[in-house]
Amino acid sequence: MVFQEIIQAAIHKMEVGGGARVLRVVALVAAVLTMAILYDSCAYRNFSTPEAMDSAQLARNISEGKGYTTLFIRPFSLYLVQSHNQTKSRATAANAGADFARINTVHPDIANPPVYPVVLAGLMKAIPFHYDVDFKKPFWSEGGRFSRYQPDFQIAVFNEILLLAVVIMTFFIAQKLFDTAAAWLSALLTFGCELLWRFSVSGLSTMLLLVIFLALTWCVLKIEEAAREEQPNARRLLLWSLAAGTLVGIGALTRYSFGWAVIPLVAFLSLFGGQRRVPQALAALAMFALLLTPWVARNYAVSGTPFGTAGFAWIEGTYIFPNFRLERSLHPDLTLPFRLTPYVHKLLVNLRVVVQTDLPRLGGSWATLLFLTGLLMGFRNVATKRMRYFLLMCLGVFMICQALGQTQLSAESPDVNSENLLVLLAPLVFMYGISLFLTFLDQMNLPLPPLRYFVIALFVTVSCLPMISTLSPPKTQPVAYPPYYPPEIQTTAGWMKGNELMMSDVPWAVAWYGKRQCVWITLDAENEFFALNDYIKPVQALYLTPETMDGRFISDWITPHEFSWGSFIIQAVLQNQIPPKFPLRFAPPVKFLPDRLFLTDRERWKLTQ
């Protein structure tokens, strides 16, 4: 009898008590885990973006106690570090041989903000990472052929856990702004957003940044709520404002462009922060600046610039420095007279693309169209009305930042890249879009009440069609080739000693998979190459992939320069002749041509046989 009472009490608790919430959370976690397994088996790919491999190799260096140093060497980074150190030491003929570029030992990274690499470094310390390619174990290989790279996959799983956190946070924010029904639908659309899943397995910092942004949204929501109380608690409002400023600072140290979110934050606090709104806005701004200042000081001490190479993103993509020209420049001309024309042109051209393409596909779903219409609704909830203004301010700021900060990285990977800021708004977009859908649903005269659930199910299914299509056959090949094939990169890098310098068109991949210092190919195969090889550090191997070998004949090979790498390839491959002065003249017997090229200073492969 006692046993039956215990069972009945447990059932009652699970149905109507606190256990019901636990049961829902467990069901949500189980659903995410099931989706993760299904997605990883059907659509997972190894890293395919330079930013992901760059962050990963930087994190490994941190985890191994090498400090904030990089194996991926940008010629522009060499220029900034060298120029700064020469200016500091007032270089003379006596110290002309000094390593001003800091490449003969370890080169400081001045391209990435620190939070995401440090988080990944902690992950690498917490769980085992096996960096050698595995040809034997089933999941990592198929039929004895390489399939998945274990460190790539583990970082992807970590980001999928962050995606689970995003789904849960979306639920609670939507529940506070709207109601439970809107909260569940918002969580479902976020959970089924194919674009967010692609970001989660990309290795980029987007999932971490999305968690930070939703936490910031929660802080703003609590500030707005506390400011409307009859007797607002000034201390609590100040603490929430400090927390919001802290989150923007952490976000800026995760991705520099996110720092501009301080503008909508300060504007919102100034408008809706209550009687002491100005001190609260200033407190948030001060906390943001306080967090950012030490890192800016570090960058300035290393390179003479506040944000390193990333601080020149607004110049990249203009007609002054098109494509990757700036980052591959060893001697860029930064003394050009300042004119607004190229930057205004870049802003307007890219903003047109953002408005025509990125904005309608903001969440990877047509539910975005409901969001744009839903903003015009008159909401009864004051918090919902005011948060709409915060969302619109973030949307406007992010659109401008994304347009002006866009580089060739966005062209290489149009949707999934570190320059995509609009994707951070996807959960909030889903919330306001769903509010309009539920309003329409309430106005529908359905003959039977159960049909309401059918309409909701149909709406969710149509919204998640991109995900359904991705999970349908055929499966995506996990190997991101061309141009990345980790086994070959590890083989070629294995021919090199640890302190030797390679040059490649995919230096981020050589640094991550091959664990060797690798510089980005210079702008040409003569003047800039020899300026690096003769005066900074000898290049002892050249590795070119389809990234260059499969380039466009006229625009990539012929037009850029008389001594372009395209001209070098034509002479080396078609005429079977290495330019006379070029120091790397030995090619391995393994077949690399016609889609890859490897040259080195001696027959290194014989030493490893």
SEGUNU-759754 format. One line per field, with one value per residue (C-alpha): residue in one letter; residue number from 0; chain; x, y, z. Coordinates in steps of 0.5 Angstrom, whole numbers. Layout:
% residues N
resn	c(A:...) .
resi	c(NUM:...) .
chain	c(A:...) .
x	c(X:...) .
y	c(Y:...) .
z	c(Z:...) .
END
This chain:
% residues 609
resn	c(M:V:F:Q:E:I:I:Q:A:A:I:H:K:M:E:V:G:G:G:A:R:V:L:R:V:V:A:L:V:A:A:V:L:T:M:A:I:L:Y:D:S:C:A:Y:R:N:F:S:T:P:E:A:M:D:S:A:Q:L:A:R:N:I:S:E:G:K:G:Y:T:T:L:F:I:R:P:F:S:L:Y:L:V:Q:S:H:N:Q:T:K:S:R:A:T:A:A:N:A:G:A:D:F:A:R:I:N:T:V:H:P:D:I:A:N:P:P:V:Y:P:V:V:L:A:G:L:M:K:A:I:P:F:H:Y:D:V:D:F:K:K:P:F:W:S:E:G:G:R:F:S:R:Y:Q:P:D:F:Q:I:A:V:F:N:E:I:L:L:L:A:V:V:I:M:T:F:F:I:A:Q:K:L:F:D:T:A:A:A:W:L:S:A:L:L:T:F:G:C:E:L:L:W:R:F:S:V:S:G:L:S:T:M:L:L:L:V:I:F:L:A:L:T:W:C:V:L:K:I:E:E:A:A:R:E:E:Q:P:N:A:R:R:L:L:L:W:S:L:A:A:G:T:L:V:G:I:G:A:L:T:R:Y:S:F:G:W:A:V:I:P:L:V:A:F:L:S:L:F:G:G:Q:R:R:V:P:Q:A:L:A:A:L:A:M:F:A:L:L:L:T:P:W:V:A:R:N:Y:A:V:S:G:T:P:F:G:T:A:G:F:A:W:I:E:G:T:Y:I:F:P:N:F:R:L:E:R:S:L:H:P:D:L:T:L:P:F:R:L:T:P:Y:V:H:K:L:L:V:N:L:R:V:V:V:Q:T:D:L:P:R:L:G:G:S:W:A:T:L:L:F:L:T:G:L:L:M:G:F:R:N:V:A:T:K:R:M:R:Y:F:L:L:M:C:L:G:V:F:M:I:C:Q:A:L:G:Q:T:Q:L:S:A:E:S:P:D:V:N:S:E:N:L:L:V:L:L:A:P:L:V:F:M:Y:G:I:S:L:F:L:T:F:L:D:Q:M:N:L:P:L:P:P:L:R:Y:F:V:I:A:L:F:V:T:V:S:C:L:P:M:I:S:T:L:S:P:P:K:T:Q:P:V:A:Y:P:P:Y:Y:P:P:E:I:Q:T:T:A:G:W:M:K:G:N:E:L:M:M:S:D:V:P:W:A:V:A:W:Y:G:K:R:Q:C:V:W:I:T:L:D:A:E:N:E:F:F:A:L:N:D:Y:I:K:P:V:Q:A:L:Y:L:T:P:E:T:M:D:G:R:F:I:S:D:W:I:T:P:H:E:F:S:W:G:S:F:I:I:Q:A:V:L:Q:N:Q:I:P:P:K:F:P:L:R:F:A:P:P:V:K:F:L:P:D:R:L:F:L:T:D:R:E:R:W:K:L:T:Q) .
resi	c(0:1:2:3:4:5:6:7:8:9:10:11:12:13:14:15:16:17:18:19:20:21:22:23:24:25:26:27:28:29:30:31:32:33:34:35:36:37:38:39:40:41:42:43:44:45:46:47:48:49:50:51:52:53:54:55:56:57:58:59:60:61:62:63:64:65:66:67:68:69:70:71:72:73:74:75:76:77:78:79:80:81:82:83:84:85:86:87:88:89:90:91:92:93:94:95:96:97:98:99:100:101:102:103:104:105:106:107:108:109:110:111:112:113:114:115:116:117:118:119:120:121:122:123:124:125:126:127:128:129:130:131:132:133:134:135:136:137:138:139:140:141:142:143:144:145:146:147:148:149:150:151:152:153:154:155:156:157:158:159:160:161:162:163:164:165:166:167:168:169:170:171:172:173:174:175:176:177:178:179:180:181:182:183:184:185:186:187:188:189:190:191:192:193:194:195:196:197:198:199:200:201:202:203:204:205:206:207:208:209:210:211:212:213:214:215:216:217:218:219:220:221:222:223:224:225:226:227:228:229:230:231:232:233:234:235:236:237:238:239:240:241:242:243:244:245:246:247:248:249:250:251:252:253:254:255:256:257:258:259:260:261:262:263:264:265:266:267:268:269:270:271:272:273:274:275:276:277:278:279:280:281:282:283:284:285:286:287:288:289:290:291:292:293:294:295:296:297:298:299:300:301:302:303:304:305:306:307:308:309:310:311:312:313:314:315:316:317:318:319:320:321:322:323:324:325:326:327:328:329:330:331:332:333:334:335:336:337:338:339:340:341:342:343:344:345:346:347:348:349:350:351:352:353:354:355:356:357:358:359:360:361:362:363:364:365:366:367:368:369:370:371:372:373:374:375:376:377:378:379:380:381:382:383:384:385:386:387:388:389:390:391:392:393:394:395:396:397:398:399:400:401:402:403:404:405:406:407:408:409:410:411:412:413:414:415:416:417:418:419:420:421:422:423:424:425:426:427:428:429:430:431:432:433:434:435:436:437:438:439:440:441:442:443:444:445:446:447:448:449:450:451:452:453:454:455:456:457:458:459:460:461:462:463:464:465:466:467:468:469:470:471:472:473:474:475:476:477:478:479:480:481:482:483:484:485:486:487:488:489:490:491:492:493:494:495:496:497:498:499:500:501:502:503:504:505:506:507:508:509:510:511:512:513:514:515:516:517:518:519:520:521:522:523:524:525:526:527:528:529:530:531:532:533:534:535:536:537:538:539:540:541:542:543:544:545:546:547:548:549:550:551:552:553:554:555:556:557:558:559:560:561:562:563:564:565:566:567:568:569:570:571:572:573:574:575:576:577:578:579:580:581:582:583:584:585:586:587:588:589:590:591:592:593:594:595:596:597:598:599:600:601:602:603:604:605:606:607:608) .
chain	c(A:A:A:A:A:A:A:A:A:A:A:A:A:A:A:A:A:A:A:A:A:A:A:A:A:A:A:A:A:A:A:A:A:A:A:A:A:A:A:A:A:A:A:A:A:A:A:A:A:A:A:A:A:A:A:A:A:A:A:A:A:A:A:A:A:A:A:A:A:A:A:A:A:A:A:A:A:A:A:A:A:A:A:A:A:A:A:A:A:A:A:A:A:A:A:A:A:A:A:A:A:A:A:A:A:A:A:A:A:A:A:A:A:A:A:A:A:A:A:A:A:A:A:A:A:A:A:A:A:A:A:A:A:A:A:A:A:A:A:A:A:A:A:A:A:A:A:A:A:A:A:A:A:A:A:A:A:A:A:A:A:A:A:A:A:A:A:A:A:A:A:A:A:A:A:A:A:A:A:A:A:A:A:A:A:A:A:A:A:A:A:A:A:A:A:A:A:A:A:A:A:A:A:A:A:A:A:A:A:A:A:A:A:A:A:A:A:A:A:A:A:A:A:A:A:A:A:A:A:A:A:A:A:A:A:A:A:A:A:A:A:A:A:A:A:A:A:A:A:A:A:A:A:A:A:A:A:A:A:A:A:A:A:A:A:A:A:A:A:A:A:A:A:A:A:A:A:A:A:A:A:A:A:A:A:A:A:A:A:A:A:A:A:A:A:A:A:A:A:A:A:A:A:A:A:A:A:A:A:A:A:A:A:A:A:A:A:A:A:A:A:A:A:A:A:A:A:A:A:A:A:A:A:A:A:A:A:A:A:A:A:A:A:A:A:A:A:A:A:A:A:A:A:A:A:A:A:A:A:A:A:A:A:A:A:A:A:A:A:A:A:A:A:A:A:A:A:A:A:A:A:A:A:A:A:A:A:A:A:A:A:A:A:A:A:A:A:A:A:A:A:A:A:A:A:A:A:A:A:A:A:A:A:A:A:A:A:A:A:A:A:A:A:A:A:A:A:A:A:A:A:A:A:A:A:A:A:A:A:A:A:A:A:A:A:A:A:A:A:A:A:A:A:A:A:A:A:A:A:A:A:A:A:A:A:A:A:A:A:A:A:A:A:A:A:A:A:A:A:A:A:A:A:A:A:A:A:A:A:A:A:A:A:A:A:A:A:A:A:A:A:A:A:A:A:A:A:A:A:A:A:A:A:A:A:A:A:A:A:A:A:A:A:A:A:A:A:A:A:A:A:A:A:A:A:A:A:A:A:A:A:A:A:A:A:A:A:A:A:A:A:A:A:A:A:A:A:A:A:A:A:A:A:A:A:A:A:A:A:A:A:A:A:A:A:A:A:A:A:A:A:A:A:A:A:A:A:A:A:A:A:A:A:A:A:A:A:A:A:A:A:A:A:A:A:A:A:A:A) .
x	c(0:6:9:3:2:10:8:2:6:12:7:3:9:12:5:3:9:16:18:14:19:25:21:21:28:30:26:29:36:34:31:38:42:38:38:46:47:43:46:53:52:48:51:58:64:71:73:72:73:80:78:76:83:86:82:84:91:92:88:93:99:95:94:101:104:106:103:98:102:101:103:99:103:100:105:101:102:110:110:106:110:117:115:113:119:124:121:121:129:130:134:141:146:148:142:139:140:135:128:124:118:119:118:125:122:114:110:105:98:95:89:84:81:82:76:74:81:82:75:78:85:81:77:83:86:80:79:84:85:89:92:94:90:87:86:84:78:71:68:74:75:71:74:81:80:81:74:73:79:78:80:75:69:70:70:64:61:63:59:53:53:53:47:43:44:42:35:34:36:31:25:26:27:21:17:18:16:10:8:9:6:11:17:16:15:21:25:23:25:31:33:31:35:39:44:45:47:52:55:55:60:64:68:67:66:59:55:59:58:50:50:53:48:42:45:46:38:36:40:37:30:31:33:27:23:26:26:18:17:14:20:26:32:38:43:40:39:46:48:44:47:54:53:50:57:61:57:58:66:66:63:68:73:70:69:71:65:61:63:59:53:55:51:44:45:47:42:36:39:39:31:28:33:29:30:38:38:44:49:47:48:55:56:55:60:65:65:65:71:75:74:77:83:88:87:88:94:97:96:99:105:106:104:103:95:89:86:92:91:83:83:84:78:74:80:80:75:75:79:85:86:81:81:86:91:92:94:98:102:109:110:103:102:98:100:95:91:85:79:71:70:72:69:63:63:64:59:53:55:55:49:45:47:45:39:37:40:42:36:31:35:37:35:35:28:22:19:24:18:13:18:19:11:11:15:9:4:1:3:0:6:11:17:15:14:21:25:23:27:33:32:31:37:42:39:41:48:50:48:52:58:57:57:63:67:66:72:74:72:65:66:69:64:58:53:58:63:66:63:56:53:46:45:46:39:36:32:29:27:24:20:17:15:12:8:5:3:0:-4:-6:-8:-13:-16:-17:-24:-22:-28:-25:-20:-15:-14:-10:-5:-5:-3:2:5:5:8:14:15:15:20:25:24:32:34:29:33:40:38:35:40:45:50:55:62:65:72:72:76:78:82:83:86:89:93:96:98:100:105:108:109:112:118:119:123:119:123:123:118:113:109:102:96:92:97:91:90:98:98:92:93:101:103:108:110:107:106:101:103:106:103:108:113:119:120:115:117:125:124:121:126:132:131:126:126:128:122:124:118:112:105:100:93:87:85:91:92:84:84:81:86:86:84:88:94:95:92:95:103:108:111:104:104:99:105:110:105:105:112:113:107:106:113:116:121:122:124:132:133:127:130:125:127:125:119:117:116:109:103:101:100:96:91:97:104:110:117:122:130:132:129:127:122:128:130:123:123) .
y	c(0:5:3:5:11:13:11:16:21:21:21:27:30:29:31:37:39:41:34:37:42:37:32:38:39:32:31:38:35:28:31:36:30:26:31:32:25:25:31:29:23:26:33:34:37:38:45:49:56:59:63:56:53:59:59:52:52:59:55:49:53:57:50:47:53:57:63:67:66:63:58:62:68:73:78:84:82:81:88:91:87:89:96:97:94:98:104:102:100:106:100:102:98:95:91:90:83:83:79:85:81:76:70:66:64:64:70:73:73:80:77:74:77:72:69:64:61:61:57:52:52:50:45:42:41:38:32:29:31:26:31:25:23:16:11:5:7:6:13:17:13:9:3:5:12:18:21:25:29:28:35:38:34:35:42:41:37:43:48:44:44:51:51:47:53:57:54:54:61:62:59:63:70:68:66:73:77:73:67:59:57:62:60:53:55:60:54:49:54:55:48:46:52:49:55:55:48:49:54:50:45:50:51:59:63:64:59:62:69:68:65:72:76:72:73:81:81:78:83:88:85:85:92:94:90:93:100:100:98:103:104:102:99:103:98:92:97:99:91:89:95:93:86:88:92:86:82:87:87:79:79:84:80:74:78:85:87:85:91:96:93:98:103:100:98:105:108:103:105:112:111:106:106:109:115:114:112:116:114:107:108:111:105:100:104:104:97:95:100:97:90:92:96:91:87:94:95:89:89:96:94:88:91:99:98:97:91:88:86:86:93:94:90:96:98:90:89:96:98:100:93:88:81:78:83:87:81:78:85:85:92:95:103:105:112:114:120:119:119:117:115:108:106:109:105:99:101:102:96:91:94:93:85:85:88:84:77:77:80:76:70:72:66:61:61:64:66:72:75:74:78:84:84:83:89:93:90:93:89:90:88:94:90:87:93:96:90:91:97:94:89:94:98:92:90:97:97:90:91:97:93:87:91:96:90:85:82:76:71:73:71:65:62:67:64:61:66:70:76:74:78:78:71:73:76:69:67:74:74:68:70:76:72:67:72:75:67:66:72:70:63:66:69:63:60:53:48:43:45:40:43:48:43:41:48:49:43:45:52:48:43:49:53:47:45:47:42:37:37:37:31:27:23:23:25:30:28:30:31:39:37:41:44:41:34:33:27:30:36:32:28:34:38:32:33:39:41:44:51:51:56:54:58:56:58:55:57:56:49:47:51:47:40:40:44:48:55:57:64:66:66:73:78:75:70:75:82:80:73:75:80:75:70:74:79:76:68:63:59:52:49:51:48:50:47:48:54:57:51:52:59:63:64:71:75:70:68:73:80:81:81:80:75:73:66:64:66:61:55:56:56:50:46:47:48:44:49:53:60:60:64:61:57:51:46:39:36:29:23:22:25:32:35:38:40:41:43:42:44:44:46:39:32:31:25:21:22:20:13) .
z	c(0:2:-5:-9:-5:-7:-14:-15:-11:-16:-22:-19:-18:-26:-28:-25:-20:-21:-24:-30:-31:-30:-35:-40:-40:-40:-46:-50:-48:-51:-57:-58:-57:-62:-67:-66:-67:-74:-76:-75:-79:-85:-85:-81:-85:-82:-82:-88:-86:-85:-78:-75:-76:-74:-68:-66:-68:-63:-58:-58:-57:-51:-48:-49:-45:-52:-50:-55:-61:-68:-73:-78:-81:-84:-88:-86:-79:-80:-83:-77:-71:-75:-76:-69:-66:-71:-69:-61:-62:-67:-71:-73:-78:-71:-70:-77:-76:-70:-71:-71:-74:-68:-73:-71:-65:-64:-67:-63:-66:-67:-71:-66:-60:-54:-51:-56:-57:-49:-48:-53:-50:-43:-47:-50:-43:-40:-45:-50:-57:-61:-67:-71:-77:-75:-81:-77:-72:-76:-74:-76:-83:-88:-91:-89:-92:-88:-86:-80:-76:-69:-66:-71:-69:-61:-62:-66:-61:-56:-60:-61:-53:-54:-59:-53:-49:-54:-55:-47:-47:-52:-49:-42:-46:-50:-44:-41:-47:-49:-47:-46:-53:-56:-52:-54:-62:-61:-58:-63:-69:-66:-65:-72:-75:-80:-81:-73:-74:-79:-75:-69:-73:-77:-71:-71:-65:-67:-62:-56:-58:-59:-52:-50:-54:-51:-44:-46:-48:-41:-37:-42:-40:-33:-33:-37:-32:-26:-28:-29:-21:-17:-13:-17:-13:-16:-13:-17:-23:-23:-22:-28:-32:-30:-32:-39:-40:-38:-43:-49:-47:-47:-53:-56:-54:-57:-64:-64:-69:-63:-59:-63:-59:-54:-58:-58:-50:-48:-52:-49:-42:-44:-46:-41:-36:-31:-27:-26:-33:-35:-29:-31:-39:-37:-32:-37:-42:-37:-35:-43:-44:-37:-40:-47:-45:-42:-49:-53:-49:-50:-58:-58:-54:-59:-66:-65:-67:-62:-66:-70:-77:-75:-74:-82:-84:-86:-91:-94:-99:-102:-109:-105:-102:-106:-104:-99:-102:-95:-91:-96:-97:-94:-95:-96:-97:-91:-93:-98:-97:-93:-97:-96:-103:-102:-96:-97:-104:-100:-95:-100:-104:-98:-95:-101:-101:-94:-95:-101:-99:-92:-88:-92:-90:-83:-79:-85:-85:-89:-82:-82:-86:-81:-76:-81:-81:-73:-71:-74:-69:-62:-56:-50:-46:-45:-44:-51:-54:-51:-53:-60:-60:-57:-63:-68:-66:-66:-73:-75:-72:-74:-81:-82:-78:-83:-89:-87:-84:-89:-93:-98:-92:-93:-101:-99:-95:-96:-90:-85:-83:-77:-81:-80:-75:-77:-75:-68:-68:-71:-64:-63:-70:-69:-63:-66:-72:-68:-64:-71:-73:-66:-67:-74:-71:-66:-72:-76:-75:-75:-75:-70:-64:-66:-72:-69:-67:-74:-77:-71:-74:-81:-79:-76:-81:-87:-83:-82:-89:-90:-84:-87:-93:-90:-87:-93:-97:-100:-94:-94:-95:-88:-92:-94:-100:-104:-101:-95:-94:-87:-88:-94:-90:-84:-89:-92:-85:-83:-88:-84:-78:-72:-73:-81:-85:-90:-95:-97:-100:-94:-88:-83:-85:-85:-78:-75:-78:-80:-73:-77:-78:-85:-88:-93:-100:-102:-107:-112:-113:-114:-110:-104:-104:-104:-99:-94:-96:-96:-90:-85:-85:-91:-94:-94:-97:-102:-101:-106:-107:-111:-108:-112:-117:-119:-120:-126:-131:-133:-127:-122:-126:-131:-129:-122:-123:-128:-123:-120:-117:-123:-128:-123:-124:-131:-132:-127:-129:-136:-138:-133:-131:-124:-125:-124:-118:-114:-108:-108:-113:-111:-112:-108:-112:-110:-115:-113:-119:-123:-117:-112:-112:-107:-107:-102:-102:-101:-102:-95:-96:-97:-89:-87:-91) .
END
